[in-house]
């Protein structure tokens, strides 16, 4: 999406109703897509929405 909103770790945690440490854990496990520029980490809101979608088994 062109006008996708970018969120910080704290904002992503609030959006997903998780703790910031849980967000970092999902980042480390590769389950949550994030974008890094140096020490700055951001998340696209659309990626967070996709994270919430159930996976068909």
PQR file of N, CA, C, O and H, with PARSE charges and radii, in Angstrom:
ATOM      1  N   UNK A   1       0.841  -1.187   0.000 -0.4000 1.5000
ATOM      2  CA  UNK A   1       0.000   0.000   0.000 -0.0000 2.0000
ATOM      3  C   UNK A   1       0.879   1.241   0.000  0.5500 1.7000
ATOM      4  O   UNK A   1       1.910   1.297   0.671 -0.5500 1.4000
ATOM      5  N   UNK A   2       0.457   2.205  -0.748 -0.4000 1.5000
ATOM      6  CA  UNK A   2       1.255   3.417  -0.845 -0.0000 2.0000
ATOM      7  C   UNK A   2       1.190   4.262   0.418  0.5500 1.7000
ATOM      8  O   UNK A   2       2.206   4.806   0.852 -0.5500 1.4000
ATOM      9  H   UNK A   2      -0.380   2.160  -1.293  0.4000 1.0000
ATOM     10  N   UNK A   3       0.030   4.373   1.001 -0.4000 1.5000
ATOM     11  CA  UNK A   3      -0.150   5.229   2.177 -0.0000 2.0000
ATOM     12  C   UNK A   3      -0.213   4.418   3.462  0.5500 1.7000
ATOM     13  O   UNK A   3      -0.984   4.734   4.368 -0.5500 1.4000
ATOM     14  H   UNK A   3      -0.795   3.931   0.649  0.4000 1.0000
ATOM     15  N   UNK A   4       0.602   3.374   3.534 -0.4000 1.5000
ATOM     16  CA  UNK A   4       0.591   2.517   4.716 -0.0000 2.0000
ATOM     17  C   UNK A   4       1.176   3.268   5.910  0.5500 1.7000
ATOM     18  O   UNK A   4       2.161   3.995   5.781 -0.5500 1.4000
ATOM     19  H   UNK A   4       1.228   3.118   2.798  0.4000 1.0000
ATOM     20  N   UNK A   5       0.559   3.080   7.062 -0.4000 1.5000
ATOM     21  CA  UNK A   5       1.023   3.730   8.286 -0.0000 2.0000
ATOM     22  C   UNK A   5       2.180   2.929   8.877  0.5500 1.7000
ATOM     23  O   UNK A   5       2.140   1.699   8.904 -0.5500 1.4000
ATOM     24  H   UNK A   5      -0.241   2.489   7.166  0.4000 1.0000
ATOM     25  N   UNK A   6       3.216   3.636   9.354 -0.4000 1.5000
ATOM     26  CA  UNK A   6       4.384   3.007   9.967 -0.0000 2.0000
ATOM     27  C   UNK A   6       4.289   3.158  11.473  0.5500 1.7000
ATOM     28  O   UNK A   6       3.980   4.237  11.978 -0.5500 1.4000
ATOM     29  H   UNK A   6       3.248   4.635   9.332  0.4000 1.0000
ATOM     30  N   UNK A   7       4.557   2.059  12.199 -0.4000 1.5000
ATOM     31  CA  UNK A   7       4.450   2.061  13.652 -0.0000 2.0000
ATOM     32  C   UNK A   7       5.768   1.665  14.301  0.5500 1.7000
ATOM     33  O   UNK A   7       6.546   0.898  13.733 -0.5500 1.4000
ATOM     34  H   UNK A   7       4.808   1.182  11.788  0.4000 1.0000
ATOM     35  N   UNK A   8       6.011   2.192  15.490 -0.4000 1.5000
ATOM     36  CA  UNK A   8       7.171   1.810  16.290 -0.0000 2.0000
ATOM     37  C   UNK A   8       6.865   0.492  17.008  0.5500 1.7000
ATOM     38  O   UNK A   8       5.749  -0.022  16.924 -0.5500 1.4000
ATOM     39  H   UNK A   8       5.380   2.815  15.951  0.4000 1.0000
ATOM     40  N   UNK A   9       7.853  -0.045  17.707 -0.4000 1.5000
ATOM     41  CA  UNK A   9       7.644  -1.273  18.482 -0.0000 2.0000
ATOM     42  C   UNK A   9       6.536  -1.050  19.509  0.5500 1.7000
ATOM     43  O   UNK A   9       5.644  -1.887  19.648 -0.5500 1.4000
ATOM     44  H   UNK A   9       8.759   0.372  17.775  0.4000 1.0000
ATOM     45  N   UNK A  10       6.583   0.043  20.210 -0.4000 1.5000
ATOM     46  CA  UNK A  10       5.576   0.339  21.235 -0.0000 2.0000
ATOM     47  C   UNK A  10       4.182   0.489  20.622  0.5500 1.7000
ATOM     48  O   UNK A  10       3.203  -0.035  21.153 -0.5500 1.4000
ATOM     49  H   UNK A  10       7.307   0.723  20.097  0.4000 1.0000
ATOM     50  N   UNK A  11       4.102   1.202  19.508 -0.4000 1.5000
ATOM     51  CA  UNK A  11       2.809   1.382  18.847 -0.0000 2.0000
ATOM     52  C   UNK A  11       2.277   0.057  18.303  0.5500 1.7000
ATOM     53  O   UNK A  11       1.079  -0.218  18.385 -0.5500 1.4000
ATOM     54  H   UNK A  11       4.897   1.628  19.076  0.4000 1.0000
ATOM     55  N   UNK A  12       3.175  -0.765  17.746 -0.4000 1.5000
ATOM     56  CA  UNK A  12       2.779  -2.085  17.237 -0.0000 2.0000
ATOM     57  C   UNK A  12       2.265  -2.954  18.378  0.5500 1.7000
ATOM     58  O   UNK A  12       1.287  -3.683  18.215 -0.5500 1.4000
ATOM     59  H   UNK A  12       4.148  -0.542  17.679  0.4000 1.0000
ATOM     60  N   UNK A  13       2.919  -2.880  19.526 -0.4000 1.5000
ATOM     61  CA  UNK A  13       2.491  -3.653  20.693 -0.0000 2.0000
ATOM     62  C   UNK A  13       1.092  -3.226  21.129  0.5500 1.7000
ATOM     63  O   UNK A  13       0.248  -4.071  21.429 -0.5500 1.4000
ATOM     64  H   UNK A  13       3.714  -2.288  19.659  0.4000 1.0000
ATOM     65  N   UNK A  14       0.850  -1.942  21.164 -0.4000 1.5000
ATOM     66  CA  UNK A  14      -0.478  -1.447  21.538 -0.0000 2.0000
ATOM     67  C   UNK A  14      -1.520  -1.882  20.512  0.5500 1.7000
ATOM     68  O   UNK A  14      -2.624  -2.286  20.879 -0.5500 1.4000
ATOM     69  H   UNK A  14       1.536  -1.256  20.921  0.4000 1.0000
ATOM     70  N   UNK A  15      -1.178  -1.801  19.245 -0.4000 1.5000
ATOM     71  CA  UNK A  15      -2.105  -2.159  18.170 -0.0000 2.0000
ATOM     72  C   UNK A  15      -2.484  -3.639  18.237  0.5500 1.7000
ATOM     73  O   UNK A  15      -3.645  -3.997  18.040 -0.5500 1.4000
ATOM     74  H   UNK A  15      -0.282  -1.473  18.947  0.4000 1.0000
ATOM     75  N   UNK A  16      -1.491  -4.501  18.519 -0.4000 1.5000
ATOM     76  CA  UNK A  16      -1.724  -5.945  18.569 -0.0000 2.0000
ATOM     77  C   UNK A  16      -2.134  -6.433  19.957  0.5500 1.7000
ATOM     78  O   UNK A  16      -2.414  -7.616  20.150 -0.5500 1.4000
ATOM     79  H   UNK A  16      -0.548  -4.210  18.679  0.4000 1.0000
ATOM     80  N   UNK A  17      -2.166  -5.511  20.922 -0.4000 1.5000
ATOM     81  CA  UNK A  17      -2.488  -5.851  22.316 -0.0000 2.0000
ATOM     82  C   UNK A  17      -1.506  -6.884  22.872  0.5500 1.7000
ATOM     83  O   UNK A  17      -1.891  -7.864  23.510 -0.5500 1.4000
ATOM     84  H   UNK A  17      -1.938  -4.550  20.765  0.4000 1.0000
ATOM     85  N   UNK A  18      -0.222  -6.626  22.604 -0.4000 1.5000
ATOM     86  CA  UNK A  18       0.875  -7.450  23.104 -0.0000 2.0000
ATOM     87  C   UNK A  18       1.862  -6.545  23.825  0.5500 1.7000
ATOM     88  O   UNK A  18       1.762  -5.320  23.749 -0.5500 1.4000
ATOM     89  H   UNK A  18       0.090  -5.830  22.086  0.4000 1.0000
ATOM     90  N   UNK A  19       2.805  -7.147  24.519 -0.4000 1.5000
ATOM     91  CA  UNK A  19       3.866  -6.363  25.155 -0.0000 2.0000
ATOM     92  C   UNK A  19       4.963  -6.094  24.124  0.5500 1.7000
ATOM     93  O   UNK A  19       5.105  -6.848  23.162 -0.5500 1.4000
ATOM     94  H   UNK A  19       2.886  -8.142  24.581  0.4000 1.0000
ATOM     95  N   UNK A  20       5.743  -5.018  24.320 -0.4000 1.5000
ATOM     96  CA  UNK A  20       6.870  -4.777  23.421 -0.0000 2.0000
ATOM     97  C   UNK A  20       7.852  -5.951  23.381  0.5500 1.7000
ATOM     98  O   UNK A  20       8.443  -6.224  22.336 -0.5500 1.4000
ATOM     99  H   UNK A  20       5.628  -4.406  25.102  0.4000 1.0000
ATOM    100  N   UNK A  21       8.032  -6.646  24.506 -0.4000 1.5000
ATOM    101  CA  UNK A  21       8.946  -7.796  24.506 -0.0000 2.0000
ATOM    102  C   UNK A  21       8.390  -8.931  23.647  0.5500 1.7000
ATOM    103  O   UNK A  21       9.158  -9.650  23.009 -0.5500 1.4000
ATOM    104  H   UNK A  21       7.552  -6.425  25.355  0.4000 1.0000
ATOM    105  N   UNK A  22       7.076  -9.102  23.622 -0.4000 1.5000
ATOM    106  CA  UNK A  22       6.472 -10.119  22.748 -0.0000 2.0000
ATOM    107  C   UNK A  22       6.675  -9.742  21.283  0.5500 1.7000
ATOM    108  O   UNK A  22       6.927 -10.612  20.449 -0.5500 1.4000
ATOM    109  H   UNK A  22       6.452  -8.518  24.141  0.4000 1.0000
ATOM    110  N   UNK A  23       6.569  -8.466  20.966 -0.4000 1.5000
ATOM    111  CA  UNK A  23       6.811  -7.999  19.595 -0.0000 2.0000
ATOM    112  C   UNK A  23       8.246  -8.323  19.194  0.5500 1.7000
ATOM    113  O   UNK A  23       8.486  -8.838  18.102 -0.5500 1.4000
ATOM    114  H   UNK A  23       6.365  -7.759  21.643  0.4000 1.0000
ATOM    115  N   UNK A  24       9.197  -8.024  20.073 -0.4000 1.5000
ATOM    116  CA  UNK A  24      10.614  -8.307  19.770 -0.0000 2.0000
ATOM    117  C   UNK A  24      10.858  -9.807  19.610  0.5500 1.7000
ATOM    118  O   UNK A  24      11.663 -10.219  18.775 -0.5500 1.4000
ATOM    119  H   UNK A  24       9.002  -7.606  20.960  0.4000 1.0000
ATOM    120  N   UNK A  25      10.170 -10.619  20.403 -0.4000 1.5000
ATOM    121  CA  UNK A  25      10.302 -12.077  20.297 -0.0000 2.0000
ATOM    122  C   UNK A  25       9.821 -12.549  18.929  0.5500 1.7000
ATOM    123  O   UNK A  25      10.503 -13.335  18.272 -0.5500 1.4000
ATOM    124  H   UNK A  25       9.516 -10.285  21.082  0.4000 1.0000
ATOM    125  N   UNK A  26       8.655 -12.076  18.493 -0.4000 1.5000
ATOM    126  CA  UNK A  26       8.136 -12.454  17.179 -0.0000 2.0000
ATOM    127  C   UNK A  26       9.054 -11.957  16.061  0.5500 1.7000
ATOM    128  O   UNK A  26       9.183 -12.614  15.029 -0.5500 1.4000
ATOM    129  H   UNK A  26       8.101 -11.437  19.027  0.4000 1.0000
ATOM    130  N   UNK A  27       9.690 -10.803  16.261 -0.4000 1.5000
ATOM    131  CA  UNK A  27      10.666 -10.313  15.282 -0.0000 2.0000
ATOM    132  C   UNK A  27      11.836 -11.283  15.183  0.5500 1.7000
ATOM    133  O   UNK A  27      12.235 -11.669  14.084 -0.5500 1.4000
ATOM    134  H   UNK A  27       9.586 -10.269  17.100  0.4000 1.0000
ATOM    135  N   UNK A  28      12.391 -11.681  16.337 -0.4000 1.5000
ATOM    136  CA  UNK A  28      13.537 -12.601  16.367 -0.0000 2.0000
ATOM    137  C   UNK A  28      13.204 -13.939  15.719  0.5500 1.7000
ATOM    138  O   UNK A  28      14.038 -14.529  15.033 -0.5500 1.4000
ATOM    139  H   UNK A  28      12.067 -11.368  17.230  0.4000 1.0000
ATOM    140  N   UNK A  29      11.984 -14.411  15.941 -0.4000 1.5000
ATOM    141  CA  UNK A  29      11.557 -15.692  15.385 -0.0000 2.0000
ATOM    142  C   UNK A  29      11.193 -15.598  13.901  0.5500 1.7000
ATOM    143  O   UNK A  29      10.946 -16.614  13.251 -0.5500 1.4000
ATOM    144  H   UNK A  29      11.307 -13.931  16.498  0.4000 1.0000
ATOM    145  N   UNK A  30      11.163 -14.373  13.374 -0.4000 1.5000
ATOM    146  CA  UNK A  30      10.831 -14.179  11.966 -0.0000 2.0000
ATOM    147  C   UNK A  30       9.348 -14.303  11.669  0.5500 1.7000
ATOM    148  O   UNK A  30       8.956 -14.475  10.515 -0.5500 1.4000
ATOM    149  H   UNK A  30      11.364 -13.548  13.902  0.4000 1.0000
ATOM    150  N   UNK A  31       8.526 -14.216  12.692 -0.4000 1.5000
ATOM    151  CA  UNK A  31       7.079 -14.351  12.515 -0.0000 2.0000
ATOM    152  C   UNK A  31       6.399 -13.008  12.263  0.5500 1.7000
ATOM    153  O   UNK A  31       5.250 -12.962  11.824 -0.5500 1.4000
ATOM    154  H   UNK A  31       8.844 -14.076  13.630  0.4000 1.0000
ATOM    155  N   UNK A  32       7.103 -11.932  12.537 -0.4000 1.5000
ATOM    156  CA  UNK A  32       6.544 -10.597  12.375 -0.0000 2.0000
ATOM    157  C   UNK A  32       7.484  -9.791  11.492  0.5500 1.7000
ATOM    158  O   UNK A  32       8.653  -9.595  11.823 -0.5500 1.4000
ATOM    159  H   UNK A  32       8.036 -11.970  12.893  0.4000 1.0000
ATOM    160  N   UNK A  33       6.964  -9.331  10.379 -0.4000 1.5000
ATOM    161  CA  UNK A  33       7.767  -8.580   9.414 -0.0000 2.0000
ATOM    162  C   UNK A  33       8.056  -7.177   9.961  0.5500 1.7000
ATOM    163  O   UNK A  33       7.146  -6.462  10.379 -0.5500 1.4000
ATOM    164  H   UNK A  33       6.013  -9.489  10.110  0.4000 1.0000
ATOM    165  N   UNK A  34       9.335  -6.800   9.950 -0.4000 1.5000
ATOM    166  CA  UNK A  34       9.714  -5.459  10.384 -0.0000 2.0000
ATOM    167  C   UNK A  34      10.725  -4.889   9.402  0.5500 1.7000
ATOM    168  O   UNK A  34      11.323  -5.619   8.612 -0.5500 1.4000
ATOM    169  H   UNK A  34      10.074  -7.381   9.610  0.4000 1.0000
ATOM    170  N   UNK A  35      10.905  -3.601   9.461 -0.4000 1.5000
ATOM    171  CA  UNK A  35      11.825  -2.886   8.581 -0.0000 2.0000
ATOM    172  C   UNK A  35      12.806  -2.125   9.456  0.5500 1.7000
ATOM    173  O   UNK A  35      12.417  -1.389  10.362 -0.5500 1.4000
ATOM    174  H   UNK A  35      10.419  -3.007  10.102  0.4000 1.0000
ATOM    175  N   UNK A  36      14.084  -2.318   9.168 -0.4000 1.5000
ATOM    176  CA  UNK A  36      15.133  -1.693   9.981 -0.0000 2.0000
ATOM    177  C   UNK A  36      15.934  -0.703   9.148  0.5500 1.7000
ATOM    178  O   UNK A  36      16.220  -0.932   7.973 -0.5500 1.4000
ATOM    179  H   UNK A  36      14.401  -2.917   8.432  0.4000 1.0000
ATOM    180  N   UNK A  37      16.283   0.393   9.786 -0.4000 1.5000
ATOM    181  CA  UNK A  37      17.216   1.354   9.221 -0.0000 2.0000
ATOM    182  C   UNK A  37      18.130   1.745  10.371  0.5500 1.7000
ATOM    183  O   UNK A  37      17.802   2.613  11.180 -0.5500 1.4000
ATOM    184  H   UNK A  37      16.050   0.579  10.741  0.4000 1.0000
ATOM    185  N   UNK A  38      19.282   1.088  10.429 -0.4000 1.5000
ATOM    186  CA  UNK A  38      20.170   1.271  11.568 -0.0000 2.0000
ATOM    187  C   UNK A  38      19.517   0.681  12.804  0.5500 1.7000
ATOM    188  O   UNK A  38      19.129  -0.487  12.807 -0.5500 1.4000
ATOM    189  H   UNK A  38      19.549   0.383   9.772  0.4000 1.0000
ATOM    190  N   UNK A  39      19.394   1.482  13.854 -0.4000 1.5000
ATOM    191  CA  UNK A  39      18.763   1.022  15.095 -0.0000 2.0000
ATOM    192  C   UNK A  39      17.252   1.246  15.122  0.5500 1.7000
ATOM    193  O   UNK A  39      16.582   0.882  16.088 -0.5500 1.4000
ATOM    194  H   UNK A  39      19.710   2.431  13.851  0.4000 1.0000
ATOM    195  N   UNK A  40      16.725   1.841  14.066 -0.4000 1.5000
ATOM    196  CA  UNK A  40      15.302   2.164  14.019 -0.0000 2.0000
ATOM    197  C   UNK A  40      14.531   0.982  13.434  0.5500 1.7000
ATOM    198  O   UNK A  40      14.872   0.482  12.362 -0.5500 1.4000
ATOM    199  H   UNK A  40      17.269   2.137  13.281  0.4000 1.0000
ATOM    200  N   UNK A  41      13.500   0.544  14.137 -0.4000 1.5000
ATOM    201  CA  UNK A  41      12.644  -0.557  13.688 -0.0000 2.0000
ATOM    202  C   UNK A  41      11.234  -0.011  13.506  0.5500 1.7000
ATOM    203  O   UNK A  41      10.699   0.668  14.382 -0.5500 1.4000
ATOM    204  H   UNK A  41      13.224   0.951  15.008  0.4000 1.0000
ATOM    205  N   UNK A  42      10.643  -0.318  12.357 -0.4000 1.5000
ATOM    206  CA  UNK A  42       9.274   0.108  12.078 -0.0000 2.0000
ATOM    207  C   UNK A  42       8.483  -1.059  11.503  0.5500 1.7000
ATOM    208  O   UNK A  42       9.045  -2.000  10.942 -0.5500 1.4000
ATOM    209  H   UNK A  42      11.077  -0.870  11.646  0.4000 1.0000
ATOM    210  N   UNK A  43       7.175  -0.973  11.657 -0.4000 1.5000
ATOM    211  CA  UNK A  43       6.258  -1.988  11.150 -0.0000 2.0000
ATOM    212  C   UNK A  43       5.212  -1.308  10.288  0.5500 1.7000
ATOM    213  O   UNK A  43       4.734  -0.222  10.619 -0.5500 1.4000
ATOM    214  H   UNK A  43       6.719  -0.208  12.113  0.4000 1.0000
ATOM    215  N   UNK A  44       4.856  -1.949   9.180 -0.4000 1.5000
ATOM    216  CA  UNK A  44       3.731  -1.472   8.390 -0.0000 2.0000
ATOM    217  C   UNK A  44       2.457  -1.985   9.053  0.5500 1.7000
ATOM    218  O   UNK A  44       2.376  -3.143   9.460 -0.5500 1.4000
ATOM    219  H   UNK A  44       5.244  -2.831   8.912  0.4000 1.0000
ATOM    220  N   UNK A  45       1.482  -1.114   9.152 -0.4000 1.5000
ATOM    221  CA  UNK A  45       0.217  -1.503   9.769 -0.0000 2.0000
ATOM    222  C   UNK A  45      -0.421  -2.661   9.003  0.5500 1.7000
ATOM    223  O   UNK A  45      -1.030  -3.539   9.614 -0.5500 1.4000
ATOM    224  H   UNK A  45       1.548  -0.173   8.821  0.4000 1.0000
ATOM    225  N   UNK A  46      -0.292  -2.675   7.682 -0.4000 1.5000
ATOM    226  CA  UNK A  46      -0.874  -3.769   6.889 -0.0000 2.0000
ATOM    227  C   UNK A  46      -0.196  -5.100   7.209  0.5500 1.7000
ATOM    228  O   UNK A  46      -0.850  -6.143   7.184 -0.5500 1.4000
ATOM    229  H   UNK A  46       0.202  -1.962   7.185  0.4000 1.0000
ATOM    230  N   UNK A  47       1.113  -5.083   7.512 -0.4000 1.5000
ATOM    231  CA  UNK A  47       1.807  -6.315   7.912 -0.0000 2.0000
ATOM    232  C   UNK A  47       1.292  -6.808   9.259  0.5500 1.7000
ATOM    233  O   UNK A  47       1.171  -8.013   9.479 -0.5500 1.4000
ATOM    234  H   UNK A  47       1.645  -4.237   7.532  0.4000 1.0000
ATOM    235  N   UNK A  48       0.991  -5.879  10.157 -0.4000 1.5000
ATOM    236  CA  UNK A  48       0.436  -6.263  11.458 -0.0000 2.0000
ATOM    237  C   UNK A  48      -0.958  -6.860  11.287  0.5500 1.7000
ATOM    238  O   UNK A  48      -1.319  -7.817  11.972 -0.5500 1.4000
ATOM    239  H   UNK A  48       1.089  -4.900   9.979  0.4000 1.0000
ATOM    240  N   UNK A  49      -1.740  -6.289  10.368 -0.4000 1.5000
ATOM    241  CA  UNK A  49      -3.068  -6.846  10.093 -0.0000 2.0000
ATOM    242  C   UNK A  49      -2.947  -8.267   9.549  0.5500 1.7000
ATOM    243  O   UNK A  49      -3.727  -9.145   9.920 -0.5500 1.4000
ATOM    244  H   UNK A  49      -1.447  -5.512   9.811  0.4000 1.0000
ATOM    245  N   UNK A  50      -1.968  -8.494   8.667 -0.4000 1.5000
ATOM    246  CA  UNK A  50      -1.745  -9.838   8.124 -0.0000 2.0000
ATOM    247  C   UNK A  50      -1.303 -10.806   9.212  0.5500 1.7000
ATOM    248  O   UNK A  50      -1.662 -11.983   9.175 -0.5500 1.4000
ATOM    249  H   UNK A  50      -1.335  -7.781   8.366  0.4000 1.0000
ATOM    250  N   UNK A  51      -0.535 -10.328  10.171 -0.4000 1.5000
ATOM    251  CA  UNK A  51      -0.083 -11.154  11.286 -0.0000 2.0000
ATOM    252  C   UNK A  51      -1.277 -11.671  12.095  0.5500 1.7000
ATOM    253  O   UNK A  51      -1.241 -12.778  12.633 -0.5500 1.4000
ATOM    254  H   UNK A  51      -0.243  -9.372  10.201  0.4000 1.0000
ATOM    255  N   UNK A  52      -2.324 -10.865  12.173 -0.4000 1.5000
ATOM    256  CA  UNK A  52      -3.510 -11.232  12.947 -0.0000 2.0000
ATOM    257  C   UNK A  52      -4.411 -12.236  12.234  0.5500 1.7000
ATOM    258  O   UNK A  52      -5.227 -12.905  12.869 -0.5500 1.4000
ATOM    259  H   UNK A  52      -2.353  -9.966  11.737  0.4000 1.0000
ATOM    260  N   UNK A  53      -4.262 -12.341  10.909 -0.4000 1.5000
ATOM    261  CA  UNK A  53      -5.127 -13.247  10.146 -0.0000 2.0000
ATOM    262  C   UNK A  53      -4.777 -14.692  10.465  0.5500 1.7000
ATOM    263  O   UNK A  53      -3.601 -15.044  10.559 -0.5500 1.4000
ATOM    264  H   UNK A  53      -3.600 -11.798  10.393  0.4000 1.0000
ATOM    265  N   UNK A  54      -5.794 -15.531  10.630 -0.4000 1.5000
ATOM    266  CA  UNK A  54      -5.521 -16.952  10.909 -0.0000 2.0000
ATOM    267  C   UNK A  54      -4.907 -17.642   9.696  0.5500 1.7000
ATOM    268  O   UNK A  54      -5.194 -17.293   8.551 -0.5500 1.4000
ATOM    269  H   UNK A  54      -6.749 -15.245  10.554  0.4000 1.0000
ATOM    270  N   UNK A  55      -4.066 -18.615   9.969 -0.4000 1.5000
ATOM    271  CA  UNK A  55      -3.430 -19.401   8.916 -0.0000 2.0000
ATOM    272  C   UNK A  55      -4.270 -20.657   8.716  0.5500 1.7000
ATOM    273  O   UNK A  55      -4.593 -21.359   9.674 -0.5500 1.4000
ATOM    274  H   UNK A  55      -3.833 -18.899  10.899  0.4000 1.0000
ATOM    275  N   UNK A  56      -4.618 -20.932   7.466 -0.4000 1.5000
ATOM    276  CA  UNK A  56      -5.399 -22.140   7.178 -0.0000 2.0000
ATOM    277  C   UNK A  56      -4.528 -23.363   7.363  0.5500 1.7000
ATOM    278  O   UNK A  56      -3.392 -23.397   6.890 -0.5500 1.4000
ATOM    279  H   UNK A  56      -4.356 -20.361   6.687  0.4000 1.0000
ATOM    280  N   UNK A  57      -5.048 -24.366   8.046 -0.4000 1.5000
ATOM    281  CA  UNK A  57      -4.261 -25.583   8.274 -0.0000 2.0000
ATOM    282  C   UNK A  57      -4.744 -26.734   7.417  0.5500 1.7000
ATOM    283  O   UNK A  57      -4.190 -27.831   7.487 -0.5500 1.4000
ATOM    284  H   UNK A  57      -5.971 -24.338   8.430  0.4000 1.0000
TER
END
